[in-house]
Amino acid sequence: MARPRSDSPLLFDIPLKPDFSVERRSRKRGVWPVAGTDEAGRGPLAGPVVAAAVILDPDAIPDGLDDSKRMTLEARERVYLTIIGSAISVGVASVCAVSIDRSDIRKASLEAMRRAVAALSLPPLLVLADGRDIPPGLACEGQALVKGDQRSQSIAAASIVAKVTRDRMLAHCGTIHPAYGFERHAGYGTEAHLAGIGAHGPLPGLHRMSFSPFKAA
């Protein structure tokens, strides 16, 4: 297995929108398929961290790919459907709040990305991971890209799939636990969420008890 690599791009290395240049160079040297992977939900007080891995079809790259955090809800949902309908393969995985508490959010995020890659129907020969870390245990070469969701269309696609999937999961939690408003804040520490916790207490198995304010309490 090839050694994992990471890089630290200069500001001028980051395009205005993510492109397919890293994937294209890899394909030219015979390393294909290439998957991008990213996670959503490192910062919330509740819910799982969700990761996605996507192998895009070079001949059918969806329009509008971008870092999911820079997109509106409507744009994310629209592009999500295009990704699901056109990608060669999509894998999704999550790590629950209990497992996050047993390890830490960094390890849980990397494990979710590893599981998402393993869930792909077509094994990649290269995985592009957003950030500075490469998920451990990959069965192929890995490359970490700082601000990868703004540089690589494959990682951007994964960021959108992970974000939409997690938001839908937390919206479902909101129907089960309406007092907390998960459908509005997706588990982040908003004023409304903190008020719900103050009034009703944390939910075992859903709130991350190793996070503030629970850890301090």
ZIVENRA-V964734 format. One record per residue. N is the residue number from 0. OMEGA is omega in whole degrees, 0 to 359 (* if undefined). Layout:
n->N omega->OMEGA
n->N omega->OMEGA
//
This chain:
n->0 omega->182
n->1 omega->179
n->2 omega->177
n->3 omega->180
n->4 omega->171
n->5 omega->180
n->6 omega->177
n->7 omega->188
n->8 omega->169
n->9 omega->184
n->10 omega->183
n->11 omega->176
n->12 omega->185
n->13 omega->180
n->14 omega->177
n->15 omega->175
n->16 omega->178
n->17 omega->179
n->18 omega->185
n->19 omega->188
n->20 omega->180
n->21 omega->179
n->22 omega->182
n->23 omega->179
n->24 omega->179
n->25 omega->180
n->26 omega->180
n->27 omega->179
n->28 omega->174
n->29 omega->179
n->30 omega->183
n->31 omega->7
n->32 omega->177
n->33 omega->177
n->34 omega->169
n->35 omega->179
n->36 omega->179
n->37 omega->181
n->38 omega->174
n->39 omega->174
n->40 omega->175
n->41 omega->190
n->42 omega->185
n->43 omega->176
n->44 omega->185
n->45 omega->175
n->46 omega->181
n->47 omega->163
n->48 omega->186
n->49 omega->178
n->50 omega->175
n->51 omega->172
n->52 omega->185
n->53 omega->169
n->54 omega->181
n->55 omega->171
n->56 omega->182
n->57 omega->181
n->58 omega->181
n->59 omega->180
n->60 omega->183
n->61 omega->173
n->62 omega->173
n->63 omega->178
n->64 omega->180
n->65 omega->171
n->66 omega->185
n->67 omega->181
n->68 omega->180
n->69 omega->184
n->70 omega->173
n->71 omega->177
n->72 omega->182
n->73 omega->180
n->74 omega->179
n->75 omega->181
n->76 omega->181
n->77 omega->181
n->78 omega->176
n->79 omega->181
n->80 omega->178
n->81 omega->178
n->82 omega->182
n->83 omega->183
n->84 omega->187
n->85 omega->184
n->86 omega->175
n->87 omega->179
n->88 omega->177
n->89 omega->175
n->90 omega->180
n->91 omega->178
n->92 omega->179
n->93 omega->173
n->94 omega->189
n->95 omega->182
n->96 omega->180
n->97 omega->179
n->98 omega->175
n->99 omega->180
n->100 omega->182
n->101 omega->179
n->102 omega->170
n->103 omega->188
n->104 omega->179
n->105 omega->180
n->106 omega->181
n->107 omega->179
n->108 omega->179
n->109 omega->178
n->110 omega->177
n->111 omega->178
n->112 omega->178
n->113 omega->180
n->114 omega->179
n->115 omega->177
n->116 omega->180
n->117 omega->181
n->118 omega->179
n->119 omega->179
n->120 omega->178
n->121 omega->182
n->122 omega->178
n->123 omega->173
n->124 omega->177
n->125 omega->175
n->126 omega->174
n->127 omega->184
n->128 omega->178
n->129 omega->176
n->130 omega->182
n->131 omega->185
n->132 omega->175
n->133 omega->179
n->134 omega->179
n->135 omega->174
n->136 omega->177
n->137 omega->179
n->138 omega->182
n->139 omega->177
n->140 omega->177
n->141 omega->178
n->142 omega->177
n->143 omega->179
n->144 omega->175
n->145 omega->186
n->146 omega->183
n->147 omega->180
n->148 omega->174
n->149 omega->184
n->150 omega->186
n->151 omega->178
n->152 omega->178
n->153 omega->178
n->154 omega->177
n->155 omega->178
n->156 omega->179
n->157 omega->180
n->158 omega->180
n->159 omega->180
n->160 omega->180
n->161 omega->182
n->162 omega->181
n->163 omega->180
n->164 omega->182
n->165 omega->179
n->166 omega->178
n->167 omega->178
n->168 omega->181
n->169 omega->175
n->170 omega->176
n->171 omega->176
n->172 omega->179
n->173 omega->177
n->174 omega->180
n->175 omega->182
n->176 omega->187
n->177 omega->183
n->178 omega->185
n->179 omega->177
n->180 omega->183
n->181 omega->181
n->182 omega->181
n->183 omega->186
n->184 omega->177
n->185 omega->176
n->186 omega->179
n->187 omega->188
n->188 omega->178
n->189 omega->179
n->190 omega->180
n->191 omega->179
n->192 omega->180
n->193 omega->177
n->194 omega->177
n->195 omega->178
n->196 omega->180
n->197 omega->183
n->198 omega->189
n->199 omega->182
n->200 omega->179
n->201 omega->179
n->202 omega->178
n->203 omega->180
n->204 omega->180
n->205 omega->175
n->206 omega->181
n->207 omega->188
n->208 omega->177
n->209 omega->179
n->210 omega->169
n->211 omega->7
n->212 omega->185
n->213 omega->183
n->214 omega->179
n->215 omega->180
n->216 omega->*
//
